[in-house]
Amino acid sequence: MMYGWGNMMGGWGNGGYGFGGYSWISMIMMMAMMIIPLISGIWIILYLFRRKPLNNFENQNTALNILRERYARGEIDSVEFQSKKRDLEGK
């Protein structure tokens, strides 16, 4: 049997509905606690798959690329280019 008016809590506690007038803050915090790790995980996965390997082909042949550029500019002739190219390739 109920006496008077109101809910079971006697008007206190907002009837068990959230944290009073601040339930929207807790909702935003809970959403952030779910979304931030999800976005962080996606960012880490994308970072790991998009980074360049440390030993890529271009870095290994920098001397050969410079030699090709010098030949293209006309600084060295064909005989010197072939000789230096054989030296660099180890043939």
Sequence and secondary structure as in RCSB ss.txt:
>XXXX:A:sequence
MMYGWGNMMGGWGNGGYGFGGYSWISMIMMMAMMIIPLISGIWIILYLFRRKPLNNFENQNTALNILRERYARGE
IDSVEFQSKKRDLEGK
>XXXX:A:secstr
   SSS TTTT GGGGSTTGGGHHHHHHHHHHHHHHHHHHHHHHHHHHHHS  SS HHHHTHHHHHHHHHHHHTS
S HHHHHHHHHHHHT 
